[in-house]
Amino acid sequence: MRELGGEIWAEISRRIPDDELDWQRKNKMVDLIMGVLARHIGNTIENDPDLPVFPSPVDADGDSPM
């Protein structure tokens, strides 16, 4: 999962210039994407025990709070 996150981060970095999206926002975007993927499978993704990916919460309306 972390490898996938790295690929997503690299693709975002390649397609969106740093002056449009800084590294902190890229990190937040990748964390959000990985959390949504974990939510999609309905479980914590833990291929690296030190870096688990927890499912993103869903609010009462069914929308992500982000």
CHARMM-style PDB file with segment names, atoms N, HN, CA, C and O in Angstrom:
ATOM      1  N   MET     1       0.825  -1.192   0.000  1.00  0.00      PROA
ATOM      2  CA  MET     1       0.000   0.000   0.000  1.00  0.00      PROA
ATOM      3  C   MET     1       0.867   1.252   0.000  1.00  0.00      PROA
ATOM      4  O   MET     1       0.571   2.219  -0.701  1.00  0.00      PROA
ATOM      5  N   ARG     2       1.926   1.230   0.780  1.00  0.00      PROA
ATOM      6  HN  ARG     2       2.166   0.444   1.350  1.00  0.00      PROA
ATOM      7  CA  ARG     2       2.808   2.396   0.807  1.00  0.00      PROA
ATOM      8  C   ARG     2       3.492   2.596  -0.536  1.00  0.00      PROA
ATOM      9  O   ARG     2       3.758   3.730  -0.935  1.00  0.00      PROA
ATOM     10  N   GLU     3       3.779   1.511  -1.232  1.00  0.00      PROA
ATOM     11  HN  GLU     3       3.564   0.590  -0.908  1.00  0.00      PROA
ATOM     12  CA  GLU     3       4.353   1.644  -2.576  1.00  0.00      PROA
ATOM     13  C   GLU     3       3.346   2.322  -3.502  1.00  0.00      PROA
ATOM     14  O   GLU     3       3.717   3.181  -4.302  1.00  0.00      PROA
ATOM     15  N   LEU     4       2.083   1.943  -3.397  1.00  0.00      PROA
ATOM     16  HN  LEU     4       1.782   1.246  -2.747  1.00  0.00      PROA
ATOM     17  CA  LEU     4       1.038   2.580  -4.191  1.00  0.00      PROA
ATOM     18  C   LEU     4       0.950   4.061  -3.838  1.00  0.00      PROA
ATOM     19  O   LEU     4       0.819   4.904  -4.725  1.00  0.00      PROA
ATOM     20  N   GLY     5       1.020   4.378  -2.558  1.00  0.00      PROA
ATOM     21  HN  GLY     5       1.126   3.693  -1.837  1.00  0.00      PROA
ATOM     22  CA  GLY     5       1.019   5.774  -2.135  1.00  0.00      PROA
ATOM     23  C   GLY     5       2.183   6.538  -2.733  1.00  0.00      PROA
ATOM     24  O   GLY     5       2.030   7.689  -3.141  1.00  0.00      PROA
ATOM     25  N   GLY     6       3.342   5.906  -2.788  1.00  0.00      PROA
ATOM     26  HN  GLY     6       3.466   4.971  -2.456  1.00  0.00      PROA
ATOM     27  CA  GLY     6       4.520   6.537  -3.397  1.00  0.00      PROA
ATOM     28  C   GLY     6       4.325   6.773  -4.877  1.00  0.00      PROA
ATOM     29  O   GLY     6       4.747   7.798  -5.412  1.00  0.00      PROA
ATOM     30  N   GLU     7       3.683   5.818  -5.542  1.00  0.00      PROA
ATOM     31  HN  GLU     7       3.340   4.985  -5.108  1.00  0.00      PROA
ATOM     32  CA  GLU     7       3.411   5.999  -6.970  1.00  0.00      PROA
ATOM     33  C   GLU     7       2.410   7.126  -7.203  1.00  0.00      PROA
ATOM     34  O   GLU     7       2.559   7.912  -8.138  1.00  0.00      PROA
ATOM     35  N   ILE     8       1.399   7.203  -6.358  1.00  0.00      PROA
ATOM     36  HN  ILE     8       1.277   6.564  -5.598  1.00  0.00      PROA
ATOM     37  CA  ILE     8       0.413   8.284  -6.472  1.00  0.00      PROA
ATOM     38  C   ILE     8       1.103   9.622  -6.240  1.00  0.00      PROA
ATOM     39  O   ILE     8       0.871  10.579  -6.980  1.00  0.00      PROA
ATOM     40  N   TRP     9       1.952   9.694  -5.212  1.00  0.00      PROA
ATOM     41  HN  TRP     9       2.140   8.917  -4.611  1.00  0.00      PROA
ATOM     42  CA  TRP     9       2.671  10.935  -4.902  1.00  0.00      PROA
ATOM     43  C   TRP     9       3.549  11.348  -6.086  1.00  0.00      PROA
ATOM     44  O   TRP     9       3.580  12.518  -6.467  1.00  0.00      PROA
ATOM     45  N   ALA    10       4.258  10.380  -6.661  1.00  0.00      PROA
ATOM     46  HN  ALA    10       4.233   9.430  -6.352  1.00  0.00      PROA
ATOM     47  CA  ALA    10       5.138  10.681  -7.792  1.00  0.00      PROA
ATOM     48  C   ALA    10       4.336  11.173  -8.994  1.00  0.00      PROA
ATOM     49  O   ALA    10       4.765  12.091  -9.694  1.00  0.00      PROA
ATOM     50  N   GLU    11       3.190  10.576  -9.232  1.00  0.00      PROA
ATOM     51  HN  GLU    11       2.842   9.831  -8.664  1.00  0.00      PROA
ATOM     52  CA  GLU    11       2.356  10.985 -10.365  1.00  0.00      PROA
ATOM     53  C   GLU    11       1.797  12.393 -10.151  1.00  0.00      PROA
ATOM     54  O   GLU    11       1.766  13.201 -11.079  1.00  0.00      PROA
ATOM     55  N   ILE    12       1.356  12.679  -8.926  1.00  0.00      PROA
ATOM     56  HN  ILE    12       1.381  12.022  -8.172  1.00  0.00      PROA
ATOM     57  CA  ILE    12       0.886  14.030  -8.613  1.00  0.00      PROA
ATOM     58  C   ILE    12       2.021  15.022  -8.815  1.00  0.00      PROA
ATOM     59  O   ILE    12       1.821  16.088  -9.398  1.00  0.00      PROA
ATOM     60  N   SER    13       3.208  14.679  -8.339  1.00  0.00      PROA
ATOM     61  HN  SER    13       3.370  13.813  -7.865  1.00  0.00      PROA
ATOM     62  CA  SER    13       4.375  15.566  -8.467  1.00  0.00      PROA
ATOM     63  C   SER    13       4.739  15.805  -9.923  1.00  0.00      PROA
ATOM     64  O   SER    13       5.145  16.906 -10.298  1.00  0.00      PROA
ATOM     65  N   ARG    14       4.594  14.775 -10.739  1.00  0.00      PROA
ATOM     66  HN  ARG    14       4.264  13.881 -10.435  1.00  0.00      PROA
ATOM     67  CA  ARG    14       4.932  14.898 -12.148  1.00  0.00      PROA
ATOM     68  C   ARG    14       3.922  15.777 -12.893  1.00  0.00      PROA
ATOM     69  O   ARG    14       4.287  16.535 -13.792  1.00  0.00      PROA
ATOM     70  N   ARG    15       2.655  15.663 -12.508  1.00  0.00      PROA
ATOM     71  HN  ARG    15       2.358  15.047 -11.778  1.00  0.00      PROA
ATOM     72  CA  ARG    15       1.596  16.343 -13.246  1.00  0.00      PROA
ATOM     73  C   ARG    15       1.251  17.735 -12.719  1.00  0.00      PROA
ATOM     74  O   ARG    15       0.757  18.573 -13.473  1.00  0.00      PROA
ATOM     75  N   ILE    16       1.504  17.990 -11.439  1.00  0.00      PROA
ATOM     76  HN  ILE    16       1.906  17.309 -10.826  1.00  0.00      PROA
ATOM     77  CA  ILE    16       1.141  19.276 -10.846  1.00  0.00      PROA
ATOM     78  C   ILE    16       2.418  19.955 -10.351  1.00  0.00      PROA
ATOM     79  O   ILE    16       3.095  19.420  -9.473  1.00  0.00      PROA
ATOM     80  N   PRO    17       2.756  21.125 -10.899  1.00  0.00      PROA
ATOM     81  CA  PRO    17       3.982  21.820 -10.504  1.00  0.00      PROA
ATOM     82  C   PRO    17       3.991  22.178  -9.013  1.00  0.00      PROA
ATOM     83  O   PRO    17       2.943  22.401  -8.407  1.00  0.00      PROA
ATOM     84  N   ASP    18       5.193  22.227  -8.441  1.00  0.00      PROA
ATOM     85  HN  ASP    18       6.044  22.046  -8.934  1.00  0.00      PROA
ATOM     86  CA  ASP    18       5.342  22.555  -7.022  1.00  0.00      PROA
ATOM     87  C   ASP    18       4.756  23.912  -6.658  1.00  0.00      PROA
ATOM     88  O   ASP    18       4.313  24.108  -5.526  1.00  0.00      PROA
ATOM     89  N   ASP    19       4.748  24.846  -7.594  1.00  0.00      PROA
ATOM     90  HN  ASP    19       5.108  24.687  -8.513  1.00  0.00      PROA
ATOM     91  CA  ASP    19       4.194  26.158  -7.272  1.00  0.00      PROA
ATOM     92  C   ASP    19       2.659  26.136  -7.226  1.00  0.00      PROA
ATOM     93  O   ASP    19       2.042  27.101  -6.774  1.00  0.00      PROA
ATOM     94  N   GLU    20       2.047  25.049  -7.688  1.00  0.00      PROA
ATOM     95  HN  GLU    20       2.548  24.266  -8.055  1.00  0.00      PROA
ATOM     96  CA  GLU    20       0.593  24.907  -7.614  1.00  0.00      PROA
ATOM     97  C   GLU    20       0.163  24.037  -6.442  1.00  0.00      PROA
ATOM     98  O   GLU    20      -0.939  24.198  -5.918  1.00  0.00      PROA
ATOM     99  N   LEU    21       1.028  23.117  -6.029  1.00  0.00      PROA
ATOM    100  HN  LEU    21       1.923  22.986  -6.454  1.00  0.00      PROA
ATOM    101  CA  LEU    21       0.688  22.206  -4.939  1.00  0.00      PROA
ATOM    102  C   LEU    21       1.970  21.820  -4.216  1.00  0.00      PROA
ATOM    103  O   LEU    21       2.781  21.064  -4.750  1.00  0.00      PROA
ATOM    104  N   ASP    22       2.160  22.342  -2.991  1.00  0.00      PROA
ATOM    105  HN  ASP    22       1.501  22.956  -2.557  1.00  0.00      PROA
ATOM    106  CA  ASP    22       3.400  22.069  -2.263  1.00  0.00      PROA
ATOM    107  C   ASP    22       3.412  20.635  -1.719  1.00  0.00      PROA
ATOM    108  O   ASP    22       2.392  19.947  -1.736  1.00  0.00      PROA
ATOM    109  N   TRP    23       4.571  20.201  -1.242  1.00  0.00      PROA
ATOM    110  HN  TRP    23       5.400  20.760  -1.228  1.00  0.00      PROA
ATOM    111  CA  TRP    23       4.748  18.810  -0.812  1.00  0.00      PROA
ATOM    112  C   TRP    23       3.850  18.443   0.354  1.00  0.00      PROA
ATOM    113  O   TRP    23       3.425  17.293   0.455  1.00  0.00      PROA
ATOM    114  N   GLN    24       3.543  19.399   1.251  1.00  0.00      PROA
ATOM    115  HN  GLN    24       3.888  20.334   1.169  1.00  0.00      PROA
ATOM    116  CA  GLN    24       2.671  19.091   2.381  1.00  0.00      PROA
ATOM    117  C   GLN    24       1.255  18.771   1.907  1.00  0.00      PROA
ATOM    118  O   GLN    24       0.614  17.849   2.413  1.00  0.00      PROA
ATOM    119  N   ARG    25       0.780  19.531   0.942  1.00  0.00      PROA
ATOM    120  HN  ARG    25       1.301  20.280   0.531  1.00  0.00      PROA
ATOM    121  CA  ARG    25      -0.553  19.266   0.395  1.00  0.00      PROA
ATOM    122  C   ARG    25      -0.560  17.969  -0.414  1.00  0.00      PROA
ATOM    123  O   ARG    25      -1.549  17.236  -0.406  1.00  0.00      PROA
ATOM    124  N   LYS    26       0.529  17.690  -1.103  1.00  0.00      PROA
ATOM    125  HN  LYS    26       1.332  18.286  -1.109  1.00  0.00      PROA
ATOM    126  CA  LYS    26       0.624  16.421  -1.824  1.00  0.00      PROA
ATOM    127  C   LYS    26       0.546  15.259  -0.836  1.00  0.00      PROA
ATOM    128  O   LYS    26      -0.150  14.276  -1.089  1.00  0.00      PROA
ATOM    129  N   ASN    27       1.257  15.368   0.288  1.00  0.00      PROA
ATOM    130  HN  ASN    27       1.822  16.167   0.493  1.00  0.00      PROA
ATOM    131  CA  ASN    27       1.218  14.318   1.306  1.00  0.00      PROA
ATOM    132  C   ASN    27      -0.195  14.137   1.838  1.00  0.00      PROA
ATOM    133  O   ASN    27      -0.659  13.008   1.994  1.00  0.00      PROA
ATOM    134  N   LYS    28      -0.887  15.245   2.119  1.00  0.00      PROA
ATOM    135  HN  LYS    28      -0.510  16.163   1.992  1.00  0.00      PROA
ATOM    136  CA  LYS    28      -2.265  15.157   2.612  1.00  0.00      PROA
ATOM    137  C   LYS    28      -3.174  14.516   1.570  1.00  0.00      PROA
ATOM    138  O   LYS    28      -4.056  13.728   1.910  1.00  0.00      PROA
ATOM    139  N   MET    29      -2.958  14.853   0.305  1.00  0.00      PROA
ATOM    140  HN  MET    29      -2.241  15.493   0.029  1.00  0.00      PROA
ATOM    141  CA  MET    29      -3.768  14.281  -0.761  1.00  0.00      PROA
ATOM    142  C   MET    29      -3.547  12.774  -0.859  1.00  0.00      PROA
ATOM    143  O   MET    29      -4.504  12.015  -1.010  1.00  0.00      PROA
ATOM    144  N   VAL    30      -2.301  12.343  -0.776  1.00  0.00      PROA
ATOM    145  HN  VAL    30      -1.523  12.960  -0.653  1.00  0.00      PROA
ATOM    146  CA  VAL    30      -1.999  10.913  -0.849  1.00  0.00      PROA
ATOM    147  C   VAL    30      -2.582  10.190   0.362  1.00  0.00      PROA
ATOM    148  O   VAL    30      -3.138   9.102   0.213  1.00  0.00      PROA
ATOM    149  N   ASP    31      -2.468  10.768   1.555  1.00  0.00      PROA
ATOM    150  HN  ASP    31      -2.017  11.652   1.676  1.00  0.00      PROA
ATOM    151  CA  ASP    31      -3.060  10.151   2.746  1.00  0.00      PROA
ATOM    152  C   ASP    31      -4.570  10.012   2.583  1.00  0.00      PROA
ATOM    153  O   ASP    31      -5.148   8.991   2.955  1.00  0.00      PROA
ATOM    154  N   LEU    32      -5.205  11.038   2.027  1.00  0.00      PROA
ATOM    155  HN  LEU    32      -4.735  11.867   1.725  1.00  0.00      PROA
ATOM    156  CA  LEU    32      -6.638  10.997   1.796  1.00  0.00      PROA
ATOM    157  C   LEU    32      -6.993   9.879   0.818  1.00  0.00      PROA
ATOM    158  O   LEU    32      -7.918   9.107   1.071  1.00  0.00      PROA
ATOM    159  N   ILE    33      -6.274   9.788  -0.285  1.00  0.00      PROA
ATOM    160  HN  ILE    33      -5.522  10.415  -0.490  1.00  0.00      PROA
ATOM    161  CA  ILE    33      -6.534   8.754  -1.295  1.00  0.00      PROA
ATOM    162  C   ILE    33      -6.350   7.367  -0.698  1.00  0.00      PROA
ATOM    163  O   ILE    33      -7.176   6.482  -0.922  1.00  0.00      PROA
ATOM    164  N   MET    34      -5.282   7.169   0.057  1.00  0.00      PROA
ATOM    165  HN  MET    34      -4.611   7.887   0.240  1.00  0.00      PROA
ATOM    166  CA  MET    34      -5.021   5.849   0.640  1.00  0.00      PROA
ATOM    167  C   MET    34      -6.081   5.498   1.688  1.00  0.00      PROA
ATOM    168  O   MET    34      -6.483   4.341   1.805  1.00  0.00      PROA
ATOM    169  N   GLY    35      -6.536   6.510   2.455  1.00  0.00      PROA
ATOM    170  HN  GLY    35      -6.210   7.450   2.360  1.00  0.00      PROA
ATOM    171  CA  GLY    35      -7.607   6.272   3.432  1.00  0.00      PROA
ATOM    172  C   GLY    35      -8.909   5.878   2.755  1.00  0.00      PROA
ATOM    173  O   GLY    35      -9.631   5.009   3.244  1.00  0.00      PROA
ATOM    174  N   VAL    36      -9.208   6.514   1.632  1.00  0.00      PROA
ATOM    175  HN  VAL    36      -8.622   7.220   1.235  1.00  0.00      PROA
ATOM    176  CA  VAL    36     -10.410   6.155   0.871  1.00  0.00      PROA
ATOM    177  C   VAL    36     -10.287   4.729   0.326  1.00  0.00      PROA
ATOM    178  O   VAL    36     -11.254   3.967   0.357  1.00  0.00      PROA
ATOM    179  N   LEU    37      -9.118   4.374  -0.166  1.00  0.00      PROA
ATOM    180  HN  LEU    37      -8.332   4.993  -0.191  1.00  0.00      PROA
ATOM    181  CA  LEU    37      -8.915   2.999  -0.647  1.00  0.00      PROA
ATOM    182  C   LEU    37      -9.105   1.992   0.484  1.00  0.00      PROA
ATOM    183  O   LEU    37      -9.716   0.944   0.279  1.00  0.00      PROA
ATOM    184  N   ALA    38      -8.587   2.297   1.679  1.00  0.00      PROA
ATOM    185  HN  ALA    38      -8.090   3.148   1.845  1.00  0.00      PROA
ATOM    186  CA  ALA    38      -8.761   1.404   2.831  1.00  0.00      PROA
ATOM    187  C   ALA    38     -10.237   1.315   3.204  1.00  0.00      PROA
ATOM    188  O   ALA    38     -10.731   0.237   3.535  1.00  0.00      PROA
ATOM    189  N   ARG    39     -10.940   2.440   3.153  1.00  0.00      PROA
ATOM    190  HN  ARG    39     -10.539   3.316   2.884  1.00  0.00      PROA
ATOM    191  CA  ARG    39     -12.370   2.430   3.449  1.00  0.00      PROA
ATOM    192  C   ARG    39     -13.112   1.580   2.406  1.00  0.00      PROA
ATOM    193  O   ARG    39     -14.054   0.861   2.740  1.00  0.00      PROA
ATOM    194  N   HSD    40     -12.689   1.668   1.176  1.00  0.00      PROA
ATOM    195  HN  HSD    40     -11.924   2.252   0.905  1.00  0.00      PROA
ATOM    196  CA  HSD    40     -13.331   0.921   0.099  1.00  0.00      PROA
ATOM    197  C   HSD    40     -13.275  -0.581   0.353  1.00  0.00      PROA
ATOM    198  O   HSD    40     -14.240  -1.297   0.086  1.00  0.00      PROA
ATOM    199  N   ILE    41     -12.155  -1.051   0.863  1.00  0.00      PROA
ATOM    200  HN  ILE    41     -11.371  -0.470   1.079  1.00  0.00      PROA
ATOM    201  CA  ILE    41     -12.066  -2.491   1.152  1.00  0.00      PROA
ATOM    202  C   ILE    41     -12.626  -2.816   2.534  1.00  0.00      PROA
ATOM    203  O   ILE    41     -12.791  -3.984   2.884  1.00  0.00      PROA
ATOM    204  N   GLY    42     -12.920  -1.762   3.329  1.00  0.00      PROA
ATOM    205  HN  GLY    42     -12.786  -0.812   3.045  1.00  0.00      PROA
ATOM    206  CA  GLY    42     -13.557  -1.977   4.622  1.00  0.00      PROA
ATOM    207  C   GLY    42     -12.642  -2.474   5.713  1.00  0.00      PROA
ATOM    208  O   GLY    42     -13.093  -3.130   6.652  1.00  0.00      PROA
ATOM    209  N   ASN    43     -11.343  -2.167   5.602  1.00  0.00      PROA
ATOM    210  HN  ASN    43     -10.977  -1.635   4.839  1.00  0.00      PROA
ATOM    211  CA  ASN    43     -10.406  -2.686   6.588  1.00  0.00      PROA
ATOM    212  C   ASN    43      -9.136  -1.858   6.580  1.00  0.00      PROA
ATOM    213  O   ASN    43      -8.832  -1.172   5.604  1.00  0.00      PROA
ATOM    214  N   THR    44      -8.392  -1.928   7.688  1.00  0.00      PROA
ATOM    215  HN  THR    44      -8.639  -2.485   8.481  1.00  0.00      PROA
ATOM    216  CA  THR    44      -7.074  -1.326   7.743  1.00  0.00      PROA
ATOM    217  C   THR    44      -6.150  -2.102   6.819  1.00  0.00      PROA
ATOM    218  O   THR    44      -6.133  -3.333   6.833  1.00  0.00      PROA
ATOM    219  N   ILE    45      -5.387  -1.379   6.019  1.00  0.00      PROA
ATOM    220  HN  ILE    45      -5.401  -0.379   6.007  1.00  0.00      PROA
ATOM    221  CA  ILE    45      -4.427  -2.016   5.129  1.00  0.00      PROA
ATOM    222  C   ILE    45      -3.089  -1.996   5.838  1.00  0.00      PROA
ATOM    223  O   ILE    45      -2.580  -0.934   6.195  1.00  0.00      PROA
ATOM    224  N   GLU    46      -2.523  -3.175   6.039  1.00  0.00      PROA
ATOM    225  HN  GLU    46      -2.937  -4.038   5.749  1.00  0.00      PROA
ATOM    226  CA  GLU    46      -1.319  -3.260   6.864  1.00  0.00      PROA
ATOM    227  C   GLU    46      -0.290  -4.192   6.229  1.00  0.00      PROA
ATOM    228  O   GLU    46       0.011  -5.257   6.767  1.00  0.00      PROA
ATOM    229  N   ASN    47       0.241  -3.785   5.086  1.00  0.00      PROA
ATOM    230  HN  ASN    47      -0.004  -2.920   4.648  1.00  0.00      PROA
ATOM    231  CA  ASN    47       1.317  -4.594   4.519  1.00  0.00      PROA
ATOM    232  C   ASN    47       2.655  -4.216   5.144  1.00  0.00      PROA
ATOM    233  O   ASN    47       3.639  -4.940   4.992  1.00  0.00      PROA
ATOM    234  N   ASP    48       2.698  -3.084   5.847  1.00  0.00      PROA
ATOM    235  HN  ASP    48       1.899  -2.495   5.971  1.00  0.00      PROA
ATOM    236  CA  ASP    48       3.864  -2.673   6.627  1.00  0.00      PROA
ATOM    237  C   ASP    48       3.348  -2.389   8.034  1.00  0.00      PROA
ATOM    238  O   ASP    48       2.682  -1.375   8.242  1.00  0.00      PROA
ATOM    239  N   PRO    49       3.637  -3.257   9.008  1.00  0.00      PROA
ATOM    240  CA  PRO    49       3.079  -3.102  10.359  1.00  0.00      PROA
ATOM    241  C   PRO    49       3.389  -1.750  11.014  1.00  0.00      PROA
ATOM    242  O   PRO    49       2.654  -1.305  11.895  1.00  0.00      PROA
ATOM    243  N   ASP    50       4.467  -1.106  10.589  1.00  0.00      PROA
ATOM    244  HN  ASP    50       5.065  -1.468   9.873  1.00  0.00      PROA
ATOM    245  CA  ASP    50       4.824   0.181  11.169  1.00  0.00      PROA
ATOM    246  C   ASP    50       4.071   1.347  10.522  1.00  0.00      PROA
ATOM    247  O   ASP    50       4.074   2.456  11.057  1.00  0.00      PROA
ATOM    248  N   LEU    51       3.431   1.108   9.383  1.00  0.00      PROA
ATOM    249  HN  LEU    51       3.428   0.207   8.948  1.00  0.00      PROA
ATOM    250  CA  LEU    51       2.746   2.174   8.655  1.00  0.00      PROA
ATOM    251  C   LEU    51       1.366   1.713   8.168  1.00  0.00      PROA
ATOM    252  O   LEU    51       1.123   1.662   6.962  1.00  0.00      PROA
ATOM    253  N   PRO    52       0.464   1.378   9.095  1.00  0.00      PROA
ATOM    254  CA  PRO    52      -0.863   0.940   8.648  1.00  0.00      PROA
ATOM    255  C   PRO    52      -1.641   2.093   8.028  1.00  0.00      PROA
ATOM    256  O   PRO    52      -1.411   3.256   8.358  1.00  0.00      PROA
ATOM    257  N   VAL    53      -2.555   1.766   7.136  1.00  0.00      PROA
ATOM    258  HN  VAL    53      -2.742   0.821   6.868  1.00  0.00      PROA
ATOM    259  CA  VAL    53      -3.441   2.753   6.530  1.00  0.00      PROA
ATOM    260  C   VAL    53      -4.841   2.446   7.039  1.00  0.00      PROA
ATOM    261  O   VAL    53      -5.396   1.384   6.756  1.00  0.00      PROA
ATOM    262  N   PHE    54      -5.409   3.387   7.793  1.00  0.00      PROA
ATOM    263  HN  PHE    54      -4.958   4.250   8.022  1.00  0.00      PROA
ATOM    264  CA  PHE    54      -6.724   3.200   8.370  1.00  0.00      PROA
ATOM    265  C   PHE    54      -7.801   3.732   7.420  1.00  0.00      PROA
ATOM    266  O   PHE    54      -7.566   4.704   6.702  1.00  0.00      PROA
ATOM    267  N   PRO    55      -8.969   3.104   7.411  1.00  0.00      PROA
ATOM    268  CA  PRO    55     -10.055   3.596   6.569  1.00  0.00      PROA
ATOM    269  C   PRO    55     -10.451   5.019   6.968  1.00  0.00      PROA
ATOM    270  O   PRO    55     -10.507   5.345   8.154  1.00  0.00      PROA
ATOM    271  N   SER    56     -10.721   5.853   5.981  1.00  0.00      PROA
ATOM    272  HN  SER    56     -10.676   5.588   5.018  1.00  0.00      PROA
ATOM    273  CA  SER    56     -11.196   7.208   6.243  1.00  0.00      PROA
ATOM    274  C   SER    56     -12.615   7.128   6.786  1.00  0.00      PROA
ATOM    275  O   SER    56     -13.407   6.301   6.335  1.00  0.00      PROA
ATOM    276  N   PRO    57     -12.944   7.993   7.762  1.00  0.00      PROA
ATOM    277  CA  PRO    57     -14.315   7.980   8.317  1.00  0.00      PROA
ATOM    278  C   PRO    57     -15.299   8.576   7.319  1.00  0.00      PROA
ATOM    279  O   PRO    57     -14.931   9.339   6.425  1.00  0.00      PROA
ATOM    280  N   VAL    58     -16.546   8.206   7.500  1.00  0.00      PROA
ATOM    281  HN  VAL    58     -16.845   7.586   8.226  1.00  0.00      PROA
ATOM    282  CA  VAL    58     -17.639   8.756   6.706  1.00  0.00      PROA
ATOM    283  C   VAL    58     -18.581   9.457   7.674  1.00  0.00      PROA
ATOM    284  O   VAL    58     -18.903   8.913   8.730  1.00  0.00      PROA
ATOM    285  N   ASP    59     -19.027  10.663   7.323  1.00  0.00      PROA
ATOM    286  HN  ASP    59     -18.766  11.106   6.465  1.00  0.00      PROA
ATOM    287  CA  ASP    59     -19.939  11.376   8.236  1.00  0.00      PROA
ATOM    288  C   ASP    59     -21.362  10.832   8.094  1.00  0.00      PROA
ATOM    289  O   ASP    59     -21.603   9.925   7.297  1.00  0.00      PROA
ATOM    290  N   ALA    60     -22.298  11.379   8.860  1.00  0.00      PROA
ATOM    291  HN  ALA    60     -22.102  12.116   9.507  1.00  0.00      PROA
ATOM    292  CA  ALA    60     -23.676  10.875   8.908  1.00  0.00      PROA
ATOM    293  C   ALA    60     -24.385  10.956   7.565  1.00  0.00      PROA
ATOM    294  O   ALA    60     -25.306  10.179   7.311  1.00  0.00      PROA
ATOM    295  N   ASP    61     -23.974  11.888   6.692  1.00  0.00      PROA
ATOM    296  HN  ASP    61     -23.226  12.519   6.898  1.00  0.00      PROA
ATOM    297  CA  ASP    61     -24.599  12.030   5.384  1.00  0.00      PROA
ATOM    298  C   ASP    61     -23.997  11.090   4.350  1.00  0.00      PROA
ATOM    299  O   ASP    61     -24.434  11.060   3.200  1.00  0.00      PROA
ATOM    300  N   GLY    62     -22.996  10.324   4.762  1.00  0.00      PROA
ATOM    301  HN  GLY    62     -22.641  10.348   5.696  1.00  0.00      PROA
ATOM    302  CA  GLY    62     -22.346   9.424   3.824  1.00  0.00      PROA
ATOM    303  C   GLY    62     -21.207  10.052   3.058  1.00  0.00      PROA
ATOM    304  O   GLY    62     -20.625   9.429   2.169  1.00  0.00      PROA
ATOM    305  N   ASP    63     -20.884  11.304   3.406  1.00  0.00      PROA
ATOM    306  HN  ASP    63     -21.357  11.810   4.127  1.00  0.00      PROA
ATOM    307  CA  ASP    63     -19.792  12.004   2.726  1.00  0.00      PROA
ATOM    308  C   ASP    63     -18.551  11.958   3.597  1.00  0.00      PROA
ATOM    309  O   ASP    63     -18.635  11.892   4.824  1.00  0.00      PROA
ATOM    310  N   SER    64     -17.417  11.994   2.952  1.00  0.00      PROA
ATOM    311  HN  SER    64     -17.350  12.048   1.955  1.00  0.00      PROA
ATOM    312  CA  SER    64     -16.159  12.084   3.685  1.00  0.00      PROA
ATOM    313  C   SER    64     -16.081  13.462   4.329  1.00  0.00      PROA
ATOM    314  O   SER    64     -16.489  14.443   3.709  1.00  0.00      PROA
ATOM    315  N   PRO    65     -15.567  13.568   5.559  1.00  0.00      PROA
ATOM    316  CA  PRO    65     -15.501  14.866   6.235  1.00  0.00      PROA
ATOM    317  C   PRO    65     -14.467  15.803   5.654  1.00  0.00      PROA
ATOM    318  O   PRO    65     -14.388  16.955   6.082  1.00  0.00      PROA
ATOM    319  N   MET    66     -13.680  15.365   4.710  1.00  0.00      PROA
ATOM    320  HN  MET    66     -13.744  14.430   4.362  1.00  0.00      PROA
ATOM    321  CA  MET    66     -12.646  16.217   4.136  1.00  0.00      PROA
ATOM    322  C   MET    66     -13.236  17.022   3.070  1.00  0.00      PROA
ATOM    323  OT1 MET    66     -12.541  17.820   2.442  1.00  0.00      PROA
TER     324      MET     66
END
